[in-house]
Amino acid sequence: MYVGFTAATGQLVQTHRILAWSFSNSNFSAYQGLITSNLPSFVPPKDSIFKSKGFIAGISVASIAFLGALLIFFIWARRRSIKRRRDEERDAIEEWELEYWPHRIRYNDILAATKAFSEENVIGIGGNGKVYKGVLGPGSIEIAVKCIPHESQHGMKEFLAEISSLGRLKHRNLVGLIGWCKQDKGGLMLAYEYMENGSLDKRVFFSDCDESSMLSWDARLSVLKDVAAGVLYLHEGWEVSVLHRDIKASNVMLDKSMNGRLGDFGLARMHEHGQALGTTRVVGTVGYMAPEVVRSGKASAKTDVFGFGVLVLEVVCGRRPVEDGYPPLVEWVWGLMEKKEMVMALDGRLRLKGGWEEEEVERVLHLGLVCVHPDPSSRPSMRQVVKFLEGARDGEESDGDGMEMSLLQKVESASSWFAKYQKWAVGRAHHPTFQDVKQSLSSSISLSGSDIIVEGR
């Protein structure tokens, strides 16, 4: 015989469970011994599974996760769309750009060139931001990228000035502008030719520079000639006259051949030849600004000559125009000239090193003093300065107009002005402020015009 269990449901799916069983071939009451209490209940729930707490909790969690993923995707897509639109706007050529060279460089190219603006690529810090070294494009062009923050309104004007001037200027003694780029949030970047030997002031003023990196007398004179040639090109050699307005050692760069190149045209202004530049805000760097700029705000080619004169003095003397604890550079050199000790103004390190001639040093210092003459009409033109420097070594009057004698006469005529200035400055232990200068000039000179004085970068 066979004993077993069987069940059938047809086409439906069911579950059959045996809770207890008993078998006997003789005792028909064996089933009475079965314990049927406390057996689990397998009665199907009356409510639907879709109304259970577990199902509801699972659906809720899954819904929240789905909505979160959907929100994240939406934000990602939105940001990508905004970034693409910004990139398109940033890389689009604007109307004013068509008028000028050079054209815009893609932001991603600048990003790659500077290794995402890595700190290890920082080569300097300007008045408006950091300067980075980079390698641009397949041609591996070395560039210096100057960043201008978008918060700087002066930086925006600086950017427009540099684009409109340096972008089209081409001269071997000017730092070339390769291109420009818009940064995110409205920031600006300018890409220049990279100058391997940095700025002139680092080679002149750093007291810890070793003898091999310090510029010799011949090298300094050569750099001054280069800068003079560059300024002459700005004044006379282009289709319009360009005023740099911020000539100083930190704005003179040295290329791989140690040639001097004038850069940073952030304050440059252009005007037609034969026309004067109108009154503007007083801008520049303390110690380099001509007196007429301070009192009237009116710049001219002669104000650039003044700045070049200060550059001559600081390069020859190895001193900045204004230093705490020292008399102003111009006054100091004037005092040595009156004592007939001008050679003592030469950088002390050069005096020890040698390689210079006393007569040549005095001639160059005389040139610097004439260029900083308080009367603009008494200053030479840059063409005369270039010719004078070309003949500085052999003492020749290269322009044939008796410039040497005229120069010395101008130096003597200016000494009386400085004597009056020194008398006014008695008892003052510091370099006069702009307000001091205005007050000292107000008794004899009208201060009509701009009354806004802004320090340079």
C-alpha positions in Angstrom: 0.0 0.0 0.0 1.0 3.6 -0.4 0.4 6.5 1.9 0.9 10.1 0.6 -0.5 13.5 0.0 -1.6 15.1 -3.1 -3.2 18.4 -4.1 -4.3 20.1 -7.3 -5.2 23.7 -8.2 -5.7 23.5 -11.9 -4.2 26.6 -13.6 -4.0 28.6 -10.4 -1.0 28.9 -8.1 -1.6 28.0 -4.5 0.4 27.0 -1.4 -0.7 23.8 0.5 0.8 23.3 4.0 0.4 20.2 6.2 0.3 21.3 9.8 0.1 17.9 11.4 -0.6 14.2 10.5 -1.1 10.8 12.0 -1.2 7.3 10.4 -2.3 3.9 11.7 -3.4 0.7 10.0 -5.4 -0.5 13.1 -6.2 2.4 15.4 -8.9 4.5 13.9 -8.7 7.0 16.7 -4.9 7.8 16.4 -5.7 11.2 15.1 -7.0 12.1 18.5 -3.4 12.2 19.8 -2.4 15.0 17.6 -1.5 18.3 19.3 -3.3 21.0 17.3 -2.8 23.9 19.7 -0.4 26.8 19.0 -0.1 25.9 15.4 0.9 28.9 13.2 -1.9 30.5 11.3 -1.7 30.7 7.6 -5.0 32.4 7.0 -4.5 34.9 4.1 -4.7 38.6 5.2 -7.9 40.3 4.5 -6.2 43.6 3.5 -4.3 44.0 0.2 -0.5 43.8 0.3 -0.4 47.2 -1.3 -1.8 48.7 1.9 0.8 47.1 4.2 3.3 49.3 6.1 6.3 47.6 4.6 5.0 48.1 1.0 4.2 51.8 1.7 7.6 52.4 3.3 9.4 50.7 0.4 7.5 52.7 -2.1 8.2 55.9 -0.2 11.9 55.4 0.0 12.1 54.4 -3.7 10.1 57.5 -4.7 12.3 59.8 -2.7 15.4 58.2 -4.1 14.0 58.5 -7.6 13.1 62.2 -7.1 16.5 62.9 -5.7 18.3 61.3 -8.6 16.0 63.2 -11.0 16.8 66.5 -9.2 20.5 65.9 -9.3 20.3 65.1 -13.0 18.3 68.3 -13.6 20.8 70.4 -11.7 23.7 68.8 -13.6 22.0 69.4 -16.9 21.2 73.0 -15.9 24.7 73.8 -14.9 26.1 72.2 -18.0 23.7 74.3 -20.1 24.7 77.4 -18.3 28.4 76.6 -18.6 28.0 75.9 -22.3 26.1 79.2 -22.8 28.8 81.1 -20.8 31.5 79.5 -22.9 29.7 80.6 -26.0 29.3 84.1 -24.7 32.9 84.2 -23.5 34.3 83.0 -26.8 32.0 85.0 -29.0 33.7 87.9 -30.8 32.3 91.3 -29.7 32.0 94.2 -32.1 34.7 96.3 -30.5 37.1 93.4 -30.8 36.9 93.5 -34.6 38.5 96.9 -34.6 41.6 95.7 -32.8 44.2 93.0 -33.0 44.8 90.5 -31.3 41.8 88.2 -31.1 40.5 86.3 -28.1 42.1 83.2 -26.8 39.8 80.4 -25.6 39.5 80.1 -21.9 40.2 76.4 -21.9 43.4 77.0 -23.8 44.5 79.4 -21.1 43.5 76.9 -18.5 45.6 74.2 -20.1 48.5 76.5 -20.7 48.8 77.5 -17.0 47.9 74.1 -15.6 44.6 75.4 -14.3 46.4 78.4 -12.8 48.6 76.4 -10.6 50.5 78.2 -7.8 53.7 76.8 -9.1 53.2 78.8 -12.3 52.9 82.1 -10.5 55.8 84.4 -11.6 54.6 87.7 -10.1 51.8 89.6 -8.4 50.6 92.8 -10.0 48.5 95.6 -8.7 45.3 93.8 -9.8 46.1 90.2 -9.6 48.6 87.4 -10.1 50.7 86.7 -13.2 51.1 83.1 -14.4 53.6 81.5 -16.8 52.2 79.2 -19.4 52.8 77.3 -22.6 50.2 78.0 -25.3 49.1 75.8 -28.2 50.8 73.2 -30.3 53.6 75.7 -31.1 54.5 75.7 -27.4 54.6 79.5 -27.2 55.7 80.7 -23.7 53.3 83.3 -22.4 52.8 85.4 -19.3 49.1 85.6 -18.3 48.0 88.6 -16.3 44.7 88.1 -14.4 42.5 91.1 -13.7 39.7 90.4 -11.2 36.2 91.4 -12.2 35.6 93.4 -9.1 38.2 96.0 -10.2 36.6 98.8 -12.2 40.1 100.2 -12.7 41.1 96.8 -14.0 38.4 96.9 -16.7 39.6 100.3 -17.9 43.2 99.0 -17.8 42.2 96.1 -19.9 40.5 98.2 -22.6 43.5 100.6 -22.6 45.9 97.7 -23.2 43.8 96.1 -25.9 43.4 99.4 -27.8 47.1 100.3 -27.6 49.6 97.5 -27.0 47.5 95.1 -29.1 48.5 96.9 -32.3 51.9 98.2 -31.3 54.9 96.3 -32.7 58.4 97.2 -31.6 61.4 95.2 -30.4 61.6 97.2 -27.2 57.9 96.8 -26.2 56.4 93.7 -24.6 54.1 92.1 -27.2 50.5 91.3 -26.4 49.6 87.8 -27.8 45.9 87.7 -27.0 43.2 88.1 -24.4 40.5 86.1 -22.8 37.4 86.5 -20.7 37.3 84.7 -17.3 34.2 83.4 -15.6 32.2 86.0 -13.7 33.5 88.7 -15.9 37.2 88.5 -15.1 39.8 89.3 -17.7 43.1 87.8 -18.7 45.9 89.2 -20.9 48.5 86.9 -22.5 51.9 88.6 -23.1 55.2 87.4 -24.5 57.1 85.7 -21.7 60.2 87.5 -20.7 62.8 85.0 -19.5 64.8 87.3 -17.2 61.9 89.0 -15.4 61.6 92.7 -14.6 64.4 95.2 -14.4 63.8 96.1 -10.7 64.6 92.6 -9.6 68.0 93.0 -11.2 68.6 96.4 -9.7 67.1 96.6 -6.3 67.4 93.2 -4.8 70.1 93.4 -2.2 70.5 89.6 -2.0 71.2 89.1 -5.7 74.6 87.6 -6.4 77.3 89.2 -8.5 76.4 87.0 -11.5 72.8 88.1 -11.7 73.4 91.8 -10.9 73.4 94.1 -14.0 76.7 95.6 -14.9 77.1 99.2 -15.9 77.2 98.4 -19.6 74.1 96.3 -19.2 72.2 99.0 -17.4 73.1 101.6 -20.0 72.0 99.2 -22.7 68.6 98.7 -21.1 68.2 102.5 -20.7 68.8 102.8 -24.5 66.3 100.1 -25.2 63.6 101.7 -23.1 64.3 105.2 -24.6 63.9 103.7 -28.1 60.6 102.1 -27.1 59.3 105.4 -25.6 60.3 107.2 -28.7 58.4 104.8 -30.8 55.3 105.4 -28.6 55.6 109.2 -29.0 56.6 109.5 -32.7 56.8 106.1 -34.4 53.2 105.0 -34.7 50.0 106.2 -36.4 49.0 108.0 -33.2 51.0 109.2 -30.2 50.8 106.9 -27.1 51.5 108.2 -23.6 52.6 105.4 -21.3 52.2 107.4 -18.1 53.8 104.7 -15.8 57.4 104.3 -16.8 59.3 102.7 -14.0 61.8 99.8 -13.4 59.1 97.3 -12.5 57.4 97.9 -15.9 60.6 97.2 -17.8 61.1 93.6 -18.7 64.2 91.7 -19.8 64.0 89.1 -22.6 66.3 86.1 -23.0 69.0 88.3 -24.6 68.8 90.9 -21.7 67.2 93.5 -24.0 65.0 96.0 -22.2 61.3 96.0 -23.1 58.7 98.4 -21.8 55.4 96.8 -20.8 52.2 97.2 -18.7 50.2 99.7 -20.7 47.4 99.8 -18.2 47.5 103.6 -17.9 48.4 104.3 -21.6 46.4 106.9 -23.5 46.4 107.7 -27.2 45.9 111.0 -29.1 46.6 112.3 -32.5 50.0 113.7 -33.4 50.1 117.4 -32.8 47.2 117.4 -30.3 47.4 117.5 -26.6 45.8 115.0 -24.3 43.0 116.5 -22.3 42.8 116.7 -18.5 42.4 113.3 -16.9 42.4 111.8 -13.5 45.7 112.0 -11.8 47.2 108.6 -12.1 50.7 107.2 -11.8 53.1 105.9 -9.2 54.4 108.0 -6.3 57.8 109.3 -7.0 57.5 109.0 -10.8 54.8 111.6 -11.5 55.8 115.0 -13.0 54.7 118.1 -11.0 52.3 119.3 -13.7 50.4 116.0 -13.5 49.9 116.4 -9.7 48.6 119.9 -10.0 46.5 119.7 -13.2 46.1 116.1 -14.2 47.3 117.0 -17.7 49.7 114.4 -19.2 51.9 115.0 -22.2 55.0 113.5 -23.8 57.1 115.5 -21.3 55.5 113.7 -18.4 56.8 110.4 -19.9 60.2 112.1 -20.2 60.0 112.9 -16.5 59.2 109.2 -15.7 62.1 108.1 -17.9 64.4 110.5 -16.0 63.4 108.9 -12.7 64.1 105.5 -14.3 67.6 106.7 -15.3 68.4 107.8 -11.8 67.1 104.7 -10.1 68.9 102.3 -12.5 72.2 104.2 -12.1 71.9 104.7 -8.4 70.4 101.4 -7.4 67.8 103.2 -5.3 64.0 103.6 -5.5 62.6 107.2 -5.9 61.1 107.1 -2.4 62.4 104.9 0.4 61.7 105.1 4.2 64.6 106.6 6.1 66.3 108.1 3.0 65.9 111.4 1.2 64.0 111.4 -2.1 66.2 110.1 -4.9 66.0 113.2 -7.1 66.9 115.6 -4.2 69.7 113.4 -3.2 71.3 113.4 -6.6 70.9 117.1 -6.9 72.7 117.6 -3.6 75.6 115.4 -4.8 75.8 117.4 -8.0 76.0 120.7 -6.1 78.8 119.2 -4.1 80.5 118.0 -7.3 80.3 114.4 -6.0 77.9 113.0 -8.5 79.9 109.8 -9.0 79.0 108.9 -5.4 75.4 108.5 -6.6 76.4 105.4 -8.5 75.2 102.1 -7.1 77.7 101.1 -4.5 77.9 97.5 -5.8 78.9 98.9 -9.2 81.5 101.1 -7.7 83.2 98.1 -6.1 82.8 96.0 -9.3 84.2 98.6 -11.7 83.8 98.6 -15.5 82.6 102.2 -15.6 84.0 105.6 -16.3 83.3 108.6 -14.1 82.7 111.0 -17.0 80.2 108.6 -18.5 78.3 108.1 -15.3 78.1 111.9 -14.7 76.7 112.4 -18.3 74.0 109.9 -17.7 73.1 111.3 -14.3 72.9 114.8 -15.9 70.5 113.4 -18.4 68.3 112.0 -15.7 68.3 115.3 -13.8 67.3 117.3 -17.0 64.5 114.8 -17.7 63.1 115.5 -14.2 63.3 119.3 -14.6 60.2 120.9 -12.9 59.5 122.9 -16.0 58.2 120.7 -18.8 59.5 123.0 -21.5 63.0 122.6 -20.2 62.9 118.8 -20.5 64.4 117.2 -23.7 62.3 115.3 -26.1 62.7 111.5 -26.3 64.3 111.9 -29.7 67.0 114.0 -28.0 67.3 111.6 -25.2 67.9 108.7 -27.6 70.5 110.6 -29.5 72.2 111.7 -26.3 72.4 108.1 -25.0 73.8 106.9 -28.3 76.7 109.4 -27.8 77.0 109.0 -24.1 79.9 106.6 -24.2 82.1 108.6 -26.5 80.9 112.1 -25.5 79.8 113.0 -29.0 76.9 115.4 -29.6 75.2 113.0 -31.9 72.4 115.4 -32.9 74.8 118.2 -33.7 72.8 120.9 -31.9 74.9 121.5 -28.9 72.7 119.3 -26.7 75.5 118.7 -24.1 75.9 122.4 -23.4 72.1 122.9 -23.4 71.7 120.0 -21.0 74.1 121.4 -18.5 72.5 124.8 -18.7 69.1 123.2 -17.9 70.6 121.4 -15.0 71.9 124.7 -13.5 68.6 126.5 -14.1 66.8 123.7 -12.3 69.0 123.8 -9.2 67.5 127.0 -8.0 64.0 125.4 -8.1 65.2 122.5 -6.0 66.9 124.9 -3.6 63.5 126.5 -3.0 61.9 123.1 -2.6 64.4 122.0 -0.1 63.9 125.2 1.9 60.2 124.5 2.0 60.8 120.9 3.0 63.0 121.8 6.0 61.8 120.0 9.1 60.0 117.3 7.2 61.4 113.8 7.8 59.3 112.1 5.1 58.7 112.5 1.5 55.9 115.0 0.8 52.4 113.6 0.2 50.3 114.6 -2.7 48.5 117.0 -0.4 51.8 118.5 0.7 52.8 119.1 -2.9 49.4 120.7 -3.7 49.7 123.0 -0.8 53.2 124.0 -1.6 52.3 124.8 -5.2 48.9 126.5 -4.5 50.5 129.8 -3.5 52.0 130.4 -7.0 50.2 127.9 -9.3 46.6 127.4 -10.0 45.2 124.0 -9.2 42.3 124.2 -11.6 41.4 121.0 -13.3 41.4 117.6 -11.8 41.4 117.5 -8.0 41.4 113.7 -8.0 44.7 112.0 -7.2 45.1 108.3 -7.7 48.1 106.3 -6.9 49.5 104.1 -9.6 50.0 100.3 -9.5 
